[in-house]
Amino acid sequence: MTTITFACPECRTYLKTSQRIPTDQDIRCPKCGTVFPAPPETNLDFSDDRGMEKSGPAPEKTWDQPEDHGADHADQAMLRSAWVPTGANRAKRILLFSAVIVALFTGGTAYLAWKTIENWGRNQGTGREDPLAFVPAESTLVVGVDLGALADHPDWAEQMEKGIRNLHRAPSFLDDCKTNTGIEFRELFDQVILAFKLDGLNQNEPPHVTIIAHSKVPFNQNRIRDAEKDMYRQVAEGKTYYKLNVGSNVDPGWLFMPSDTILILSSLPQYEIETLIEKDGTEPLLSPDEVRWIRGMQGNPFWAALPLSPSSRQNLTRSSPAMAKMFPDLAPVLDTLSHARIAGAFARWDEDKMAVTLNLECDSADAARQGSIHLQQLREKPPKGWQGLALLLTQLLRLSKELQETVQDFWGQAKFSVEDANIRMMARITPPAPEKLTPLIQQISRILGFGQDQPQPRMMPPGFNPGRGRGPRGPGGPPQQPPPGKV
């Protein structure tokens, strides 16, 4: 019997066989598991040993046989078990590959279906959205509150939360914010911007308000969608927003979530809401000067900006003569206001006091210097009839007692300075008690026309009209149609 000895090409283990191995068979090494084709010598028909006896014992045939260093040889039984039928192996591979493809296809289809259902109506966003980019163009008053910065003043944070909730009838998903959204109210409203827009409204209508909340952590848009029952889906430019079922135009009738960190509630007309939605949320709609002004105040817990457009200054100029005729000593101050382009205020804590700063940017440095002198003279030498004017303004604006005391405290301690075209007034005052904040915010909201079921006329100085003539209804003019394609 002739024995063929050969080595595994991987681990060099010696293998031997005395049986013929077909050429289409592979061999698996019983030691390392390597599969390799059978050597040509193993295909010889040497099983008939009768011829071998006639010619004498045949020498042992070898194939690539290295020196024997004492390694163990596999026996024939092990070698036979190592044979791998090529056809069967190929069939197994095909079946395994097909099973993997079917599993991947089924799993991928199920995942896509789940993601489609899960993300129905969800706006992906870009992650670069700027909350200031959702402030409507030509807003009349923009106010900011940083609830996250009030962590060291929990009483103030609690009262500010109540004030935000009471500004409008809160949507039902805010009734139990943690359950409905997955995060606490103060996390959802970590930073808040309130934009009031008066243009296009007459004196008997409240301004439109837009509430922009920048959350501290991402929220689930779908949980908010599912928590609000009376809400109807709308689509603009491929983005989803919702119409809320509210009982008054004072309440925020629109909900828009451009990403998982920004939530917007607004009472704007639909075509103005869609103007905000159509943008990518990275470029503010306000003028560059207004954006620059606000950026400089956003690092404070409280801030407010009052842009004064040319038409607003014209309205003030028209009403100034009547005021100056009643109070001649106020003429220089009124002239200063006619040169103002934007006013702002911000407040922060300074130990146990609150540092409050008021800024008034004029159209020239000379107007700022003259205006600062006039304001200081007004404080040091109140004109005749000043008390009567203060009482008139109090009645017109319906200031609460707490707000009057706060204003008087600031006015009595204010220090004036001029920097370029800016008039600055700074004072450290005793902040009102936290429990006074909610009535104070409600009083301010009533001044703006909010806080009641039915809008009440706002008291304005004679001849003053806040409209800018670019809204759906200009000052004293007939209603205008919205732009084409906007309804």
RASULZI-V623442 format. One line per field, one symbol per residue. ss: DSSP state (A for helix, B for strand, O for the rest). phi: phi as a letter, one per 40 degrees, with the letter a starting at -180 (. if undefined). burial: 1 if it has 24 or more other ideal C-beta (glycine too) atoms within 12 Angstrom, else 0. A space follows every 10 residues. Layout:
ss: ???
phi: ???
burial: ???
//
This chain:
ss: OOOBBBBOOO OOOBBBBOOO OOOOBBBBOO OOOOBBBOOA AAAOOOOOOA AAAAOOOOOO BBBOOOOOOO OOOBOAAAAA AABBBAAAAA AAAAAAAAAA AAAAAAAAAA AAAAAAAAOO OOOOOOOOOO AAAAOOOOOO BBBBBBAAAA OOOAAAAAAA AAAAAAAOOO OAAAOOAAAA AOOOAAAAOO BBBBBBBOOO OOOOOOOBBB BBBBOOOOOO AAAAAAAOOO BBBBBBOOBB BBBBOOOOOO OOOBBBOOOO OBBBBBOOOA AAAAAAAAOO OOOOOOOAAA AAAAAOOOOO OBBBBBBOOA AAAAAAAAAA AAAAAAOAAA AAAAAAAAOB BBBBBBBBBB OOBBBBBBBB BBOOAAAAAA AAAAAAAAAA OOOOOAAAAA AAAAAAAOOO AAAAAAAAAA AAAOBBBBBO OBBBBBBBBO OOOAAAAAAA AAAAAAAOOO OOOOOOOOOO OOOOOOOOOO OOBOOOOOBO OOOOOOO
phi: .cbbbabccc bgccbaabbc bdccbbbbcc cbgcbacccd cccccbcccc cccccgcccc cbbfccccbg cccccccccc cccbcccccc cccccccccc cccccccccc ccccccccbc gcccgbgbcb dccbcdcgcc abbbbbcccc ccbccccccc cccccccbcc dcccdbcccc bgbcdcccbc bbbbbbbccg bcccbcccbb bbbbccbcbc ccccdccccc abcbbafgbc bbcccbcacc cccbbbbcac bbbbbabccc cccccccccc gbbccccdcc cdccdcbccb cbaabbcbcd cccccccccc dcccccbdcc dccccccccc babaaabacb gcbbcbbbbb cccacccccc cccccccccc bdccgccccc cccccccfcc cccccccccc ccbcbcabbf cbbbbbabbc cccdcccccc cccccccchb gbcbdbcccb cdgcbccbgb ccacdgbcdb ccddgbb
burial: 0111111100 0011111100 1000111111 0000010110 1100010000 0000000000 1010000000 0011000010 0111000000 0000000000 0000000000 0000000000 1110100011 1111111111 1111111111 0010011011 1111111111 1011001001 1110111111 1111111111 1110111111 1111110011 1111101100 1001010011 1111010011 1111111111 1111111111 1111111111 1001110001 1011001101 1111111110 1110111011 0010001001 0111111111 1111111110 0001111111 1110001101 1101110100 0010000010 0000000111 0110011001 1001010100 1111111010 1101011111 1111111111 1000100101 1001111111 1110100000 0000000
//
